[in-house]
Amino acid sequence: MLIKFISLNLQNYKSHRDLSVNFGEVTKITGDNAKGKSSILESISWILYGTDSLGGKLDPTPITYAADETIVQLLLSVDAKQLLLGRGLKKGKAQYYINEVPSKAKEFEELVKSLFDKDTFLSLYNPSYFFTLHWEKQRAMLLQYVTAPARKEVLNSLPEAQGETLEKYLKKHSLDDLEKIHKENKNTKEKKYIAAQSRTKTLQEQLEQLSEQQIDIESVKAELTHIDMQVRDLEKQLDSAFEKNQDFNSVQSQIRNLQNQIEMSKERWPALKNEEIEDTCRTCKRPLDDDAVEAVTADKEKRIEQYKASHNELVTKRKELQARLAELDYIEVSDIREKIREIHSSGQPLRQAIHTYDQYKKLETAVKTAEADEAAILQDLNSSIFILDCIKAYRAKEAELQAEKVQALFTTLSVRLFKQNKGDGEIKPDFEIEMDGKPYSKLSLSESIRAGLELRDVLSQQSELIVPTFIDNSESITSFKEPNGQLIISRVVAGQELKIEGEAAE
């Protein structure tokens, strides 16, 4: 888009009661200080935005005289199509005009906005304006027209290992998500690695407290097995002895029981043997006849026979049990128990040796497992650290390639788009314009004018927007490259009244 200023009319604007300016390709405004040169330049930004040329507040009312109304009109062409814009102030109320037609503020603002962005226009119109913006805004304005380097280009510019690693992971995650994943994993694994190191150290210390077991564990186990077999054999003998002694005690108990019965039987014999035969009835005391006496005698003899049979049976059973007891042996188990204790005790050192050996081996295995876990965690941690380093390298290379693209737009200026944090080495967005190694803020007036002109030309080329530009205090600079588009030059000439000259292009 090509914007040209054709004419400007100021009525009751600051020190100008009625001033008309006809612009050429080069317009020179000269005169002594306080003759209203800067007011002419600022009136254009006031028409468009109601501000001065740096975007600040501006009071357009007359300074040395009184007037009821202030009106400023700018006739410009937009790609060869004329447009007349006007802004006025009457009794403190703003007035807007589009092609001399009174308009509402919003309608006026929308029209201006449709022509060009405010920051872009003011940066092109006033080469100093760009440097008053926040660095993030400056950076965004310059980069909005410069495409970022393609991912493939950045990856191919990295060392092979870093490029291949990132290319694999970026198929699944964005760079920012990948960074979040591995930052979290790095923090988690750092804590786990510290814990794993502590566990390994503790187990190693426990292992060092046990002397390494230089024994033939199989021989020791075989010897202990032999001892255990001896103990089991003796325990079987002990069980057998218990069974035999149980039989012995049972027979002996039966003999004692029979002996008691025999003694009781003996005690009953005298009474039965000496029992008298009564010849009278026990109840009525009458003499018994012969048959009755004979019956009583027969009954006694029968009872004697029964007694003898029962007594002899007890004696016979006792003899049988005594004969059986004679065949049984009572085994003394205390000797067997003592042998079991002695043999079992002889295996205790072997059991202790096996226990110590097993404990050592378990600790040895635990140490190896802990070391393996520690190594696995460290590997995972290092993997995340490497990927984070790859991401840093990617961003640094991306910044470098993007900076090269931007830098290629300039001839005398250098541009810094990024900076590296001293602490973590991360690449962070930044912005600084330098000339001959000096930042813009340190440049002289003439250097800052040249820097501003070069920058506004780059912005103009990239945005494809050509607007007039002005150089204030041009007496401070002896030579410069003329910008594209119309040029308005303001210069102090001591003792001279305001003079405006519009020149055609040579």
Contacts in CASP RR format, 6 or more apart in sequence:
PFRMAT RR
TARGET T0000
AUTHOR 0000-0000-0000
METHOD contacts of the structure
MODEL  1
MLIKFISLNLQNYKSHRDLSVNFGEVTKITGDNAKGKSSILESISWILYG
TDSLGGKLDPTPITYAADETIVQLLLSVDAKQLLLGRGLKKGKAQYYINE
VPSKAKEFEELVKSLFDKDTFLSLYNPSYFFTLHWEKQRAMLLQYVTAPA
RKEVLNSLPEAQGETLEKYLKKHSLDDLEKIHKENKNTKEKKYIAAQSRT
KTLQEQLEQLSEQQIDIESVKAELTHIDMQVRDLEKQLDSAFEKNQDFNS
VQSQIRNLQNQIEMSKERWPALKNEEIEDTCRTCKRPLDDDAVEAVTADK
EKRIEQYKASHNELVTKRKELQARLAELDYIEVSDIREKIREIHSSGQPL
RQAIHTYDQYKKLETAVKTAEADEAAILQDLNSSIFILDCIKAYRAKEAE
LQAEKVQALFTTLSVRLFKQNKGDGEIKPDFEIEMDGKPYSKLSLSESIR
AGLELRDVLSQQSELIVPTFIDNSESITSFKEPNGQLIISRVVAGQELKI
EGEAAE
1 78 0 8 1.000
1 79 0 8 1.000
1 115 0 8 1.000
1 116 0 8 1.000
1 464 0 8 1.000
1 465 0 8 1.000
1 466 0 8 1.000
2 77 0 8 1.000
2 78 0 8 1.000
2 79 0 8 1.000
2 80 0 8 1.000
2 466 0 8 1.000
2 485 0 8 1.000
3 76 0 8 1.000
3 77 0 8 1.000
3 78 0 8 1.000
3 115 0 8 1.000
3 116 0 8 1.000
3 465 0 8 1.000
3 466 0 8 1.000
3 467 0 8 1.000
3 468 0 8 1.000
4 23 0 8 1.000
4 76 0 8 1.000
4 77 0 8 1.000
4 468 0 8 1.000
4 485 0 8 1.000
4 486 0 8 1.000
5 23 0 8 1.000
5 44 0 8 1.000
5 74 0 8 1.000
5 75 0 8 1.000
5 76 0 8 1.000
5 468 0 8 1.000
5 486 0 8 1.000
5 488 0 8 1.000
6 22 0 8 1.000
6 23 0 8 1.000
6 75 0 8 1.000
6 76 0 8 1.000
6 77 0 8 1.000
6 82 0 8 1.000
7 20 0 8 1.000
7 21 0 8 1.000
7 22 0 8 1.000
7 23 0 8 1.000
7 74 0 8 1.000
7 75 0 8 1.000
8 19 0 8 1.000
8 20 0 8 1.000
8 21 0 8 1.000
8 23 0 8 1.000
8 40 0 8 1.000
8 43 0 8 1.000
8 44 0 8 1.000
8 72 0 8 1.000
8 73 0 8 1.000
8 74 0 8 1.000
8 75 0 8 1.000
9 19 0 8 1.000
9 20 0 8 1.000
9 21 0 8 1.000
9 71 0 8 1.000
9 72 0 8 1.000
9 73 0 8 1.000
10 16 0 8 1.000
10 18 0 8 1.000
10 19 0 8 1.000
10 20 0 8 1.000
10 21 0 8 1.000
10 39 0 8 1.000
10 40 0 8 1.000
10 43 0 8 1.000
10 72 0 8 1.000
11 17 0 8 1.000
11 18 0 8 1.000
11 69 0 8 1.000
11 70 0 8 1.000
11 71 0 8 1.000
11 72 0 8 1.000
12 18 0 8 1.000
12 61 0 8 1.000
12 62 0 8 1.000
12 65 0 8 1.000
12 67 0 8 1.000
12 69 0 8 1.000
12 70 0 8 1.000
12 71 0 8 1.000
13 19 0 8 1.000
13 39 0 8 1.000
13 43 0 8 1.000
13 60 0 8 1.000
13 62 0 8 1.000
13 70 0 8 1.000
13 71 0 8 1.000
13 72 0 8 1.000
14 36 0 8 1.000
14 39 0 8 1.000
14 43 0 8 1.000
14 60 0 8 1.000
14 61 0 8 1.000
14 62 0 8 1.000
14 63 0 8 1.000
15 34 0 8 1.000
15 35 0 8 1.000
15 36 0 8 1.000
15 39 0 8 1.000
15 62 0 8 1.000
15 63 0 8 1.000
15 64 0 8 1.000
16 36 0 8 1.000
16 39 0 8 1.000
16 40 0 8 1.000
17 62 0 8 1.000
17 65 0 8 1.000
17 67 0 8 1.000
19 40 0 8 1.000
21 27 0 8 1.000
21 40 0 8 1.000
21 500 0 8 1.000
22 502 0 8 1.000
23 468 0 8 1.000
23 486 0 8 1.000
23 488 0 8 1.000
23 502 0 8 1.000
24 486 0 8 1.000
24 502 0 8 1.000
24 503 0 8 1.000
24 504 0 8 1.000
25 485 0 8 1.000
25 486 0 8 1.000
25 487 0 8 1.000
25 503 0 8 1.000
25 504 0 8 1.000
25 505 0 8 1.000
26 482 0 8 1.000
26 486 0 8 1.000
26 487 0 8 1.000
26 488 0 8 1.000
26 489 0 8 1.000
26 502 0 8 1.000
26 503 0 8 1.000
26 505 0 8 1.000
27 486 0 8 1.000
27 487 0 8 1.000
27 488 0 8 1.000
27 489 0 8 1.000
27 500 0 8 1.000
27 501 0 8 1.000
27 502 0 8 1.000
27 503 0 8 1.000
28 489 0 8 1.000
28 491 0 8 1.000
28 499 0 8 1.000
28 500 0 8 1.000
28 501 0 8 1.000
28 502 0 8 1.000
28 503 0 8 1.000
29 37 0 8 1.000
29 40 0 8 1.000
29 41 0 8 1.000
29 488 0 8 1.000
29 489 0 8 1.000
29 490 0 8 1.000
29 491 0 8 1.000
29 498 0 8 1.000
29 499 0 8 1.000
29 500 0 8 1.000
30 37 0 8 1.000
30 490 0 8 1.000
30 491 0 8 1.000
30 492 0 8 1.000
30 493 0 8 1.000
30 496 0 8 1.000
30 498 0 8 1.000
30 499 0 8 1.000
30 501 0 8 1.000
31 37 0 8 1.000
31 491 0 8 1.000
31 492 0 8 1.000
31 493 0 8 1.000
31 495 0 8 1.000
31 496 0 8 1.000
31 497 0 8 1.000
31 498 0 8 1.000
31 499 0 8 1.000
32 492 0 8 1.000
32 493 0 8 1.000
32 494 0 8 1.000
32 495 0 8 1.000
32 496 0 8 1.000
32 497 0 8 1.000
33 492 0 8 1.000
35 496 0 8 1.000
35 497 0 8 1.000
35 498 0 8 1.000
36 498 0 8 1.000
37 472 0 8 1.000
37 490 0 8 1.000
37 492 0 8 1.000
37 498 0 8 1.000
38 472 0 8 1.000
38 490 0 8 1.000
40 490 0 8 1.000
40 500 0 8 1.000
41 53 0 8 1.000
41 126 0 8 1.000
41 470 0 8 1.000
41 472 0 8 1.000
41 488 0 8 1.000
41 490 0 8 1.000
42 52 0 8 1.000
42 53 0 8 1.000
42 58 0 8 1.000
43 60 0 8 1.000
43 72 0 8 1.000
44 53 0 8 1.000
44 74 0 8 1.000
44 125 0 8 1.000
45 51 0 8 1.000
45 52 0 8 1.000
45 53 0 8 1.000
45 55 0 8 1.000
45 58 0 8 1.000
45 122 0 8 1.000
45 125 0 8 1.000
45 126 0 8 1.000
46 52 0 8 1.000
46 58 0 8 1.000
46 60 0 8 1.000
46 72 0 8 1.000
46 87 0 8 1.000
47 72 0 8 1.000
47 73 0 8 1.000
47 74 0 8 1.000
47 85 0 8 1.000
47 86 0 8 1.000
47 87 0 8 1.000
48 74 0 8 1.000
48 85 0 8 1.000
48 112 0 8 1.000
48 118 0 8 1.000
48 121 0 8 1.000
49 55 0 8 1.000
49 112 0 8 1.000
49 118 0 8 1.000
49 122 0 8 1.000
50 58 0 8 1.000
50 87 0 8 1.000
51 57 0 8 1.000
51 58 0 8 1.000
52 58 0 8 1.000
53 122 0 8 1.000
53 125 0 8 1.000
53 126 0 8 1.000
53 129 0 8 1.000
53 470 0 8 1.000
54 122 0 8 1.000
54 126 0 8 1.000
54 128 0 8 1.000
54 129 0 8 1.000
54 132 0 8 1.000
55 122 0 8 1.000
55 129 0 8 1.000
55 132 0 8 1.000
60 70 0 8 1.000
60 72 0 8 1.000
60 88 0 8 1.000
60 89 0 8 1.000
61 67 0 8 1.000
61 70 0 8 1.000
61 89 0 8 1.000
62 70 0 8 1.000
68 90 0 8 1.000
68 91 0 8 1.000
69 88 0 8 1.000
69 89 0 8 1.000
69 90 0 8 1.000
69 91 0 8 1.000
70 88 0 8 1.000
70 89 0 8 1.000
70 90 0 8 1.000
71 86 0 8 1.000
71 87 0 8 1.000
71 88 0 8 1.000
71 95 0 8 1.000
72 86 0 8 1.000
72 87 0 8 1.000
72 88 0 8 1.000
73 84 0 8 1.000
73 85 0 8 1.000
73 86 0 8 1.000
73 97 0 8 1.000
74 84 0 8 1.000
74 85 0 8 1.000
74 86 0 8 1.000
75 82 0 8 1.000
75 83 0 8 1.000
75 84 0 8 1.000
76 82 0 8 1.000
76 83 0 8 1.000
76 85 0 8 1.000
77 83 0 8 1.000
78 115 0 8 1.000
83 98 0 8 1.000
83 99 0 8 1.000
84 97 0 8 1.000
84 98 0 8 1.000
84 99 0 8 1.000
84 100 0 8 1.000
85 97 0 8 1.000
85 98 0 8 1.000
85 108 0 8 1.000
85 111 0 8 1.000
85 112 0 8 1.000
86 96 0 8 1.000
86 97 0 8 1.000
86 98 0 8 1.000
87 94 0 8 1.000
87 95 0 8 1.000
87 96 0 8 1.000
87 97 0 8 1.000
87 108 0 8 1.000
88 94 0 8 1.000
88 95 0 8 1.000
88 96 0 8 1.000
88 97 0 8 1.000
89 95 0 8 1.000
94 105 0 8 1.000
95 102 0 8 1.000
96 102 0 8 1.000
96 103 0 8 1.000
96 104 0 8 1.000
96 105 0 8 1.000
96 107 0 8 1.000
96 108 0 8 1.000
97 103 0 8 1.000
98 107 0 8 1.000
98 108 0 8 1.000
98 111 0 8 1.000
115 121 0 8 1.000
116 465 0 8 1.000
116 467 0 8 1.000
119 129 0 8 1.000
119 133 0 8 1.000
119 137 0 8 1.000
119 141 0 8 1.000
120 141 0 8 1.000
120 459 0 8 1.000
120 463 0 8 1.000
120 465 0 8 1.000
121 465 0 8 1.000
121 467 0 8 1.000
122 129 0 8 1.000
123 129 0 8 1.000
123 130 0 8 1.000
123 133 0 8 1.000
123 141 0 8 1.000
123 455 0 8 1.000
123 456 0 8 1.000
123 459 0 8 1.000
124 456 0 8 1.000
124 459 0 8 1.000
124 460 0 8 1.000
124 463 0 8 1.000
124 465 0 8 1.000
124 466 0 8 1.000
124 467 0 8 1.000
124 469 0 8 1.000
125 467 0 8 1.000
125 468 0 8 1.000
125 469 0 8 1.000
125 470 0 8 1.000
126 469 0 8 1.000
126 470 0 8 1.000
127 449 0 8 1.000
127 451 0 8 1.000
127 452 0 8 1.000
127 453 0 8 1.000
127 455 0 8 1.000
127 456 0 8 1.000
127 469 0 8 1.000
127 471 0 8 1.000
127 483 0 8 1.000
128 448 0 8 1.000
128 452 0 8 1.000
130 138 0 8 1.000
130 141 0 8 1.000
130 452 0 8 1.000
130 455 0 8 1.000
130 456 0 8 1.000
130 459 0 8 1.000
131 138 0 8 1.000
131 433 0 8 1.000
131 440 0 8 1.000
131 448 0 8 1.000
131 452 0 8 1.000
133 141 0 8 1.000
135 430 0 8 1.000
135 431 0 8 1.000
135 432 0 8 1.000
136 429 0 8 1.000
136 431 0 8 1.000
138 431 0 8 1.000
138 433 0 8 1.000
139 417 0 8 1.000
139 429 0 8 1.000
139 430 0 8 1.000
139 431 0 8 1.000
141 459 0 8 1.000
142 406 0 8 1.000
142 415 0 8 1.000
142 431 0 8 1.000
142 458 0 8 1.000
142 459 0 8 1.000
142 462 0 8 1.000
143 402 0 8 1.000
143 406 0 8 1.000
143 417 0 8 1.000
145 462 0 8 1.000
145 463 0 8 1.000
146 402 0 8 1.000
146 405 0 8 1.000
146 406 0 8 1.000
146 409 0 8 1.000
146 462 0 8 1.000
147 405 0 8 1.000
148 398 0 8 1.000
148 402 0 8 1.000
149 398 0 8 1.000
149 401 0 8 1.000
149 402 0 8 1.000
149 405 0 8 1.000
151 170 0 8 1.000
153 401 0 8 1.000
154 394 0 8 1.000
154 397 0 8 1.000
154 398 0 8 1.000
154 401 0 8 1.000
155 163 0 8 1.000
155 166 0 8 1.000
155 167 0 8 1.000
155 394 0 8 1.000
156 163 0 8 1.000
157 397 0 8 1.000
157 401 0 8 1.000
158 166 0 8 1.000
158 390 0 8 1.000
158 393 0 8 1.000
158 394 0 8 1.000
158 397 0 8 1.000
159 393 0 8 1.000
162 389 0 8 1.000
162 390 0 8 1.000
162 393 0 8 1.000
162 394 0 8 1.000
163 390 0 8 1.000
163 394 0 8 1.000
165 386 0 8 1.000
165 387 0 8 1.000
165 390 0 8 1.000
166 175 0 8 1.000
166 178 0 8 1.000
166 387 0 8 1.000
166 390 0 8 1.000
166 391 0 8 1.000
166 394 0 8 1.000
169 178 0 8 1.000
169 387 0 8 1.000
170 178 0 8 1.000
173 181 0 8 1.000
175 391 0 8 1.000
175 394 0 8 1.000
175 395 0 8 1.000
178 387 0 8 1.000
178 391 0 8 1.000
179 388 0 8 1.000
179 391 0 8 1.000
182 384 0 8 1.000
182 387 0 8 1.000
182 388 0 8 1.000
182 391 0 8 1.000
183 384 0 8 1.000
183 388 0 8 1.000
185 380 0 8 1.000
185 381 0 8 1.000
185 384 0 8 1.000
186 381 0 8 1.000
186 384 0 8 1.000
186 385 0 8 1.000
186 388 0 8 1.000
189 377 0 8 1.000
189 380 0 8 1.000
189 381 0 8 1.000
189 384 0 8 1.000
190 381 0 8 1.000
192 377 0 8 1.000
193 374 0 8 1.000
193 377 0 8 1.000
193 378 0 8 1.000
193 381 0 8 1.000
196 370 0 8 1.000
196 373 0 8 1.000
196 374 0 8 1.000
196 377 0 8 1.000
197 374 0 8 1.000
199 370 0 8 1.000
199 373 0 8 1.000
199 374 0 8 1.000
200 367 0 8 1.000
200 370 0 8 1.000
200 371 0 8 1.000
200 374 0 8 1.000
203 363 0 8 1.000
203 366 0 8 1.000
203 367 0 8 1.000
203 370 0 8 1.000
204 367 0 8 1.000
206 363 0 8 1.000
207 360 0 8 1.000
207 363 0 8 1.000
207 364 0 8 1.000
207 367 0 8 1.000
210 356 0 8 1.000
210 359 0 8 1.000
210 360 0 8 1.000
210 363 0 8 1.000
212 360 0 8 1.000
213 353 0 8 1.000
213 356 0 8 1.000
213 357 0 8 1.000
213 360 0 8 1.000
215 353 0 8 1.000
215 357 0 8 1.000
217 354 0 8 1.000
217 357 0 8 1.000
220 350 0 8 1.000
220 353 0 8 1.000
220 354 0 8 1.000
220 357 0 8 1.000
221 354 0 8 1.000
223 347 0 8 1.000
223 350 0 8 1.000
224 347 0 8 1.000
224 350 0 8 1.000
224 351 0 8 1.000
224 354 0 8 1.000
227 343 0 8 1.000
227 344 0 8 1.000
227 346 0 8 1.000
227 347 0 8 1.000
227 350 0 8 1.000
230 343 0 8 1.000
231 340 0 8 1.000
231 343 0 8 1.000
231 344 0 8 1.000
234 336 0 8 1.000
234 339 0 8 1.000
234 340 0 8 1.000
234 343 0 8 1.000
235 340 0 8 1.000
237 336 0 8 1.000
238 333 0 8 1.000
238 336 0 8 1.000
238 337 0 8 1.000
238 340 0 8 1.000
241 331 0 8 1.000
241 333 0 8 1.000
241 336 0 8 1.000
242 333 0 8 1.000
244 328 0 8 1.000
244 329 0 8 1.000
244 330 0 8 1.000
244 331 0 8 1.000
245 330 0 8 1.000
245 331 0 8 1.000
245 333 0 8 1.000
247 328 0 8 1.000
248 325 0 8 1.000
248 328 0 8 1.000
248 329 0 8 1.000
248 330 0 8 1.000
251 321 0 8 1.000
251 324 0 8 1.000
251 325 0 8 1.000
251 328 0 8 1.000
252 325 0 8 1.000
254 321 0 8 1.000
255 318 0 8 1.000
255 321 0 8 1.000
255 322 0 8 1.000
255 325 0 8 1.000
258 314 0 8 1.000
258 317 0 8 1.000
258 318 0 8 1.000
258 321 0 8 1.000
259 318 0 8 1.000
261 314 0 8 1.000
262 311 0 8 1.000
262 314 0 8 1.000
262 315 0 8 1.000
262 318 0 8 1.000
265 307 0 8 1.000
265 310 0 8 1.000
265 311 0 8 1.000
265 314 0 8 1.000
266 311 0 8 1.000
268 307 0 8 1.000
269 307 0 8 1.000
269 311 0 8 1.000
272 300 0 8 1.000
272 303 0 8 1.000
272 304 0 8 1.000
272 307 0 8 1.000
273 304 0 8 1.000
275 300 0 8 1.000
277 293 0 8 1.000
277 296 0 8 1.000
277 297 0 8 1.000
277 300 0 8 1.000
278 288 0 8 1.000
278 296 0 8 1.000
279 287 0 8 1.000
279 288 0 8 1.000
279 293 0 8 1.000
280 286 0 8 1.000
280 287 0 8 1.000
280 288 0 8 1.000
281 288 0 8 1.000
288 296 0 8 1.000
392 425 0 8 1.000
392 426 0 8 1.000
392 427 0 8 1.000
395 426 0 8 1.000
395 427 0 8 1.000
396 418 0 8 1.000
396 420 0 8 1.000
396 427 0 8 1.000
399 417 0 8 1.000
399 418 0 8 1.000
399 427 0 8 1.000
402 417 0 8 1.000
403 415 0 8 1.000
403 416 0 8 1.000
403 417 0 8 1.000
403 418 0 8 1.000
406 415 0 8 1.000
406 417 0 8 1.000
407 414 0 8 1.000
407 415 0 8 1.000
409 458 0 8 1.000
409 461 0 8 1.000
409 462 0 8 1.000
410 454 0 8 1.000
410 455 0 8 1.000
410 458 0 8 1.000
411 454 0 8 1.000
412 435 0 8 1.000
412 436 0 8 1.000
412 450 0 8 1.000
412 451 0 8 1.000
412 454 0 8 1.000
413 433 0 8 1.000
413 434 0 8 1.000
413 435 0 8 1.000
413 451 0 8 1.000
413 454 0 8 1.000
413 455 0 8 1.000
414 433 0 8 1.000
414 434 0 8 1.000
414 435 0 8 1.000
414 437 0 8 1.000
415 431 0 8 1.000
415 432 0 8 1.000
415 433 0 8 1.000
415 434 0 8 1.000
416 430 0 8 1.000
416 431 0 8 1.000
416 432 0 8 1.000
416 434 0 8 1.000
417 429 0 8 1.000
417 430 0 8 1.000
417 431 0 8 1.000
418 427 0 8 1.000
418 428 0 8 1.000
418 429 0 8 1.000
418 430 0 8 1.000
419 427 0 8 1.000
419 428 0 8 1.000
419 430 0 8 1.000
420 426 0 8 1.000
420 427 0 8 1.000
420 428 0 8 1.000
421 427 0 8 1.000
421 428 0 8 1.000
432 439 0 8 1.000
432 440 0 8 1.000
433 439 0 8 1.000
433 440 0 8 1.000
433 451 0 8 1.000
433 455 0 8 1.000
434 440 0 8 1.000
435 443 0 8 1.000
435 447 0 8 1.000
435 450 0 8 1.000
435 451 0 8 1.000
436 447 0 8 1.000
438 447 0 8 1.000
440 448 0 8 1.000
440 451 0 8 1.000
443 451 0 8 1.000
445 473 0 8 1.000
445 476 0 8 1.000
445 477 0 8 1.000
446 476 0 8 1.000
446 477 0 8 1.000
446 478 0 8 1.000
449 471 0 8 1.000
449 473 0 8 1.000
449 474 0 8 1.000
449 476 0 8 1.000
449 477 0 8 1.000
449 480 0 8 1.000
450 477 0 8 1.000
450 480 0 8 1.000
450 481 0 8 1.000
453 469 0 8 1.000
453 471 0 8 1.000
453 480 0 8 1.000
453 481 0 8 1.000
453 483 0 8 1.000
454 481 0 8 1.000
456 469 0 8 1.000
456 483 0 8 1.000
457 481 0 8 1.000
457 483 0 8 1.000
457 484 0 8 1.000
460 466 0 8 1.000
460 467 0 8 1.000
460 483 0 8 1.000
460 484 0 8 1.000
461 484 0 8 1.000
466 484 0 8 1.000
466 485 0 8 1.000
467 485 0 8 1.000
468 485 0 8 1.000
468 486 0 8 1.000
468 487 0 8 1.000
468 488 0 8 1.000
469 483 0 8 1.000
469 485 0 8 1.000
469 486 0 8 1.000
469 487 0 8 1.000
469 488 0 8 1.000
470 487 0 8 1.000
470 488 0 8 1.000
470 489 0 8 1.000
470 490 0 8 1.000
471 477 0 8 1.000
471 480 0 8 1.000
471 487 0 8 1.000
471 488 0 8 1.000
471 489 0 8 1.000
471 490 0 8 1.000
472 490 0 8 1.000
473 490 0 8 1.000
473 491 0 8 1.000
473 492 0 8 1.000
474 489 0 8 1.000
474 490 0 8 1.000
474 491 0 8 1.000
475 491 0 8 1.000
475 492 0 8 1.000
493 499 0 8 1.000
END
